[in-house]
């Protein structure tokens, strides 16, 4: 697996390129991440070539080998050892800010190494050996660099058929600049065709988010729900609801069925509450059923769904 952190300077500020995941059938839908993906071991693709390929495929940006700096590498022998947890944009930014000094320091150290190359014979020899090992692979993977200056007017680029796309996509390393331009035109056509659908999808997502966010209101009477929704909004916590004495009194002796939702890293994320049909008094621990007092004591800060 490779993950690229791509820096660029805009108006004297260092920025990081992030892309939004738009495939609803894949993990972390609508989350943000940098370019990256899996190296193709069947084609003996190393991580540098993989990063260059993924960056071009996902962002249409051509990277140069000498611009790449490896910050971290770890070998895992089982796919089960790979774990990722989705996070909101506001949660991701502090993590990036926290590590920006480390990354910036490594970049500056790398730049200094380059400046010192004429007198750093050992480093120069290492780079030379590395280049000697990979010239053919780099050449094969970046064929389009041979004629990348060839810019064809868009109206002269032919339309490709849907069945041609898989063939071109599987031969990425052998594509010419001309073939890549046909793919870019194909991508634009696809984007135009799905744009109306994306607007519909966005509206449905808003409705779906509201529906799921207010599901906890099922524990309230119908006439109360609008008032509670206006006062507490989506996904309040038990602690927030308990500040209202009316709610506290209403549910003091109520029994709820519940589920605790966890993330992929086993972190508690949501508390699902529904009124239990059986309101028999609980004595001790009952599987899947508990009282408001129990939730207030153990899960008071978990958002409700």
C-alpha positions as CSV (number, residue, x, y, z in Angstrom):
1,X,0.0,0.0,0.0
2,X,1.3,3.5,-0.8
3,X,0.0,6.9,0.4
4,X,1.3,10.1,-1.1
5,X,1.5,13.5,0.8
6,X,1.7,16.0,-2.0
7,X,2.9,19.5,-1.0
8,X,2.5,22.6,-3.1
9,X,3.0,26.3,-2.4
10,X,0.1,28.6,-3.0
11,X,0.5,32.3,-2.2
12,X,3.4,31.6,0.2
13,X,1.4,29.0,2.1
14,X,2.2,25.2,2.1
15,X,-0.8,23.2,1.0
16,X,-1.5,19.5,0.9
17,X,-3.5,17.9,-2.0
18,X,-6.5,15.9,-0.7
19,X,-9.1,14.2,-2.9
20,X,-12.7,13.2,-2.0
21,X,-13.7,9.6,-2.4
22,X,-16.8,9.5,-4.6
23,X,-17.5,5.8,-5.1
24,X,-20.5,5.0,-2.9
25,X,-19.7,1.3,-3.1
26,X,-16.2,1.6,-1.6
27,X,-15.1,2.2,2.0
28,X,-14.8,5.7,3.4
29,X,-17.3,7.3,0.9
30,X,-17.0,11.1,0.7
31,X,-13.9,11.1,3.0
32,X,-10.7,12.9,2.1
33,X,-7.3,11.3,1.5
34,X,-4.2,11.8,-0.6
35,X,-3.4,9.8,-3.8
36,X,-2.3,6.3,-3.3
37,X,-3.0,2.6,-3.8
38,X,-1.6,-0.9,-4.1
39,X,1.6,-1.7,-6.0
40,X,1.1,-4.2,-8.8
41,X,3.5,-7.1,-7.8
42,X,2.6,-9.1,-10.9
43,X,4.4,-6.4,-13.0
44,X,7.2,-6.0,-10.4
45,X,6.0,-2.5,-9.6
46,X,8.0,-0.9,-6.8
47,X,6.6,1.7,-4.4
48,X,8.1,4.7,-6.2
49,X,6.5,3.7,-9.5
50,X,3.3,2.9,-7.8
51,X,3.1,6.4,-6.2
52,X,3.8,8.0,-9.6
53,X,1.2,5.9,-11.3
54,X,-1.5,6.4,-8.7
55,X,-0.9,10.2,-8.6
56,X,-1.4,10.4,-12.3
57,X,-4.4,8.2,-12.3
58,X,-6.2,10.0,-9.5
59,X,-5.0,13.6,-9.9
60,X,-3.5,13.8,-13.5
61,X,-0.3,15.1,-11.9
62,X,3.0,13.7,-13.2
63,X,5.6,13.3,-10.5
64,X,9.4,12.9,-10.9
65,X,11.3,10.3,-9.0
66,X,13.8,12.8,-7.6
67,X,10.9,14.7,-6.0
68,X,9.8,11.7,-4.0
69,X,10.9,11.4,-0.3
70,X,10.1,8.2,1.6
71,X,9.0,9.2,5.2
72,X,7.8,5.9,6.5
73,X,7.8,2.2,5.4
74,X,6.6,-0.9,7.1
75,X,6.2,-4.5,5.9
76,X,3.0,-6.4,6.8
77,X,2.7,-10.0,5.8
78,X,-1.1,-10.2,6.2
79,X,-3.8,-8.0,4.9
80,X,-5.5,-8.4,8.3
81,X,-2.8,-6.2,9.7
82,X,-3.9,-3.2,7.7
83,X,-6.4,-1.1,9.5
84,X,-7.9,2.3,8.5
85,X,-10.4,4.4,10.4
86,X,-12.6,7.0,8.6
87,X,-12.5,10.5,10.1
88,X,-14.1,13.9,9.5
89,X,-12.1,16.7,7.8
90,X,-12.0,18.6,11.1
91,X,-10.5,15.6,12.7
92,X,-7.9,15.1,10.0
93,X,-6.5,18.6,9.9
94,X,-5.1,18.6,13.5
95,X,-3.3,15.3,12.7
96,X,-1.7,16.9,9.6
97,X,-0.8,20.0,11.6
98,X,0.7,17.9,14.4
99,X,3.1,16.1,12.0
100,X,3.8,19.1,9.6
101,X,7.1,20.0,11.5
102,X,8.3,16.4,11.2
103,X,7.5,16.2,7.5
104,X,8.9,19.7,6.9
105,X,12.1,18.8,8.7
106,X,12.6,15.6,6.6
107,X,12.1,17.6,3.4
108,X,14.6,20.2,4.5
109,X,17.1,17.5,5.5
110,X,16.5,15.9,2.0
111,X,17.2,19.2,0.3
112,X,20.4,19.6,2.3
113,X,21.5,16.1,1.3
114,X,21.0,17.1,-2.4
115,X,23.1,20.2,-1.9
116,X,25.8,18.2,-0.2
117,X,25.9,15.5,-3.0
118,X,29.2,16.7,-4.7
119,X,31.1,16.0,-1.5
120,X,29.0,13.1,-0.2
121,X,30.4,10.3,-2.3
122,X,28.6,7.5,-0.4
123,X,25.2,9.1,-0.9
124,X,26.0,9.7,-4.6
125,X,27.0,6.0,-5.0
126,X,23.7,4.9,-3.4
127,X,21.7,7.0,-5.7
128,X,23.7,5.8,-8.7
129,X,23.2,2.1,-7.8
130,X,19.5,2.7,-7.3
131,X,19.2,4.4,-10.7
132,X,21.1,1.5,-12.4
133,X,18.7,-1.0,-10.9
134,X,15.5,0.6,-12.2
135,X,16.0,2.4,-15.6
136,X,14.1,-0.2,-17.7
137,X,11.1,-0.4,-15.3
138,X,10.9,3.4,-15.1
139,X,11.0,3.7,-18.9
140,X,8.3,1.0,-19.3
141,X,6.0,2.6,-16.7
142,X,6.3,6.2,-18.0
143,X,6.1,5.7,-21.8
144,X,3.9,8.8,-22.1
145,X,6.8,11.0,-21.0
146,X,8.4,10.4,-24.4
147,X,5.8,12.4,-26.2
148,X,4.2,14.4,-23.3
149,X,4.8,17.6,-25.1
150,X,2.4,16.5,-27.8
151,X,-0.8,18.5,-27.1
152,X,-3.7,17.7,-29.5
153,X,-6.7,20.0,-29.7
154,X,-9.6,18.4,-27.9
155,X,-11.9,18.5,-30.9
156,X,-9.4,16.3,-32.8
157,X,-9.3,13.7,-30.1
158,X,-11.6,10.8,-30.9
159,X,-14.3,9.4,-28.6
160,X,-13.5,6.0,-27.1
161,X,-16.1,3.4,-26.6
162,X,-16.9,2.1,-23.1
163,X,-15.6,-1.4,-23.9
164,X,-12.2,0.2,-24.9
165,X,-11.6,1.7,-21.5
166,X,-10.7,-1.5,-19.6
167,X,-8.1,-2.4,-22.3
168,X,-6.4,1.1,-22.0
169,X,-6.7,1.2,-18.2
170,X,-4.9,-2.2,-17.9
171,X,-2.0,-1.0,-20.1
172,X,-1.2,2.1,-18.2
173,X,2.5,1.8,-18.4
174,X,2.5,1.4,-22.1
175,X,0.1,4.3,-23.0
176,X,1.1,7.1,-25.2
177,X,0.4,10.7,-24.6
178,X,-2.3,10.6,-27.3
179,X,-4.0,7.6,-25.7
180,X,-4.0,9.3,-22.3
181,X,-5.6,12.4,-23.8
182,X,-8.4,10.2,-25.2
183,X,-8.9,8.8,-21.7
184,X,-9.1,12.3,-20.2
185,X,-11.7,13.3,-22.8
186,X,-13.6,10.0,-21.9
187,X,-13.5,11.0,-18.3
188,X,-15.0,14.4,-19.0
189,X,-17.8,12.8,-20.9
190,X,-18.5,10.4,-18.0
191,X,-18.5,13.4,-15.6
192,X,-21.0,15.3,-17.7
193,X,-23.3,12.3,-17.8
194,X,-23.2,11.6,-14.1
195,X,-23.4,15.3,-12.9
196,X,-27.2,15.3,-12.8
197,X,-27.2,12.0,-11.0
198,X,-24.6,13.3,-8.5
199,X,-26.9,16.3,-7.7
200,X,-29.8,13.9,-7.0
201,X,-27.5,11.7,-4.9
202,X,-26.4,14.7,-2.9
203,X,-30.0,15.6,-2.1
204,X,-30.8,12.1,-1.1
205,X,-27.7,12.0,1.1
206,X,-28.9,15.1,2.9
207,X,-32.3,13.5,3.5
208,X,-30.7,10.2,4.5
209,X,-28.3,11.9,7.0
210,X,-31.2,13.8,8.5
211,X,-33.2,10.6,8.8
212,X,-30.4,8.6,10.4
213,X,-29.4,11.5,12.6
214,X,-32.9,11.8,14.0
215,X,-33.7,8.1,14.5
216,X,-33.1,8.5,18.2
217,X,-36.4,10.5,18.3
218,X,-38.3,7.3,18.1
219,X,-37.9,7.1,21.9
220,X,-40.1,10.2,22.2
221,X,-43.8,10.7,21.6
222,X,-44.8,12.0,18.2
223,X,-45.9,15.4,19.5
224,X,-42.5,15.9,21.3
225,X,-40.2,15.0,18.4
226,X,-40.2,18.3,16.6
227,X,-39.5,20.2,19.8
228,X,-36.6,17.9,20.8
229,X,-35.2,18.0,17.3
230,X,-35.1,21.8,17.3
231,X,-33.6,21.9,20.7
232,X,-30.9,19.2,20.4
233,X,-30.4,18.6,16.7
234,X,-28.9,15.4,15.2
235,X,-27.0,12.9,17.3
236,X,-27.1,14.4,20.8
237,X,-25.6,12.5,23.7
238,X,-27.3,11.1,26.8
239,X,-25.4,13.8,28.8
240,X,-26.9,16.6,26.7
241,X,-30.5,15.2,26.8
242,X,-30.2,14.7,30.6
243,X,-29.7,18.4,31.1
244,X,-33.4,18.7,30.4
245,X,-35.2,17.8,33.6
246,X,-38.4,16.9,31.7
247,X,-36.5,14.3,29.6
248,X,-34.7,13.0,32.7
249,X,-38.0,12.5,34.6
250,X,-39.7,11.0,31.6
251,X,-37.1,8.2,31.1
252,X,-36.1,7.7,34.8
253,X,-37.7,4.2,35.0
254,X,-37.8,3.4,31.3
255,X,-36.1,0.3,29.9
256,X,-34.4,0.6,26.5
257,X,-33.0,-1.9,24.0
258,X,-29.6,-0.8,22.9
259,X,-26.6,-1.5,20.6
260,X,-23.1,0.0,20.9
261,X,-21.6,0.8,17.5
262,X,-17.8,0.5,17.1
263,X,-15.3,1.6,14.5
264,X,-12.8,-0.7,12.7
265,X,-10.3,0.0,15.5
266,X,-12.8,-1.0,18.2
267,X,-13.4,2.5,19.3
268,X,-17.0,3.3,20.6
269,X,-18.7,5.6,18.1
270,X,-22.5,5.6,18.6
271,X,-25.2,4.4,21.0
272,X,-28.4,3.1,19.4
273,X,-31.5,3.4,21.7
274,X,-35.0,2.1,21.2
275,X,-37.9,1.7,23.6
276,X,-38.2,-1.9,24.9
277,X,-41.6,-3.5,24.4
278,X,-41.0,-5.3,27.7
279,X,-40.9,-2.7,30.4
280,X,-40.3,-5.2,33.2
281,X,-38.0,-3.9,35.9
282,X,-34.4,-4.8,35.3
283,X,-32.5,-6.5,38.1
284,X,-28.8,-6.8,37.4
285,X,-27.5,-7.1,33.9
286,X,-29.9,-7.9,31.1
287,X,-28.4,-8.6,27.6
288,X,-29.4,-5.8,25.2
289,X,-31.6,-3.9,27.7
290,X,-30.8,-1.2,30.2
291,X,-32.1,1.9,31.9
292,X,-31.4,5.6,31.3
293,X,-29.3,5.7,34.5
294,X,-27.0,3.0,33.2
295,X,-26.4,4.8,29.9
296,X,-25.8,8.1,31.7
297,X,-23.2,6.4,33.9
298,X,-21.4,4.4,31.2
299,X,-22.1,5.9,27.8
300,X,-23.1,9.5,28.5
301,X,-20.8,11.0,25.8
302,X,-21.7,8.7,22.9
303,X,-23.9,10.3,20.2
304,X,-27.3,8.7,19.9
305,X,-28.7,7.2,16.7
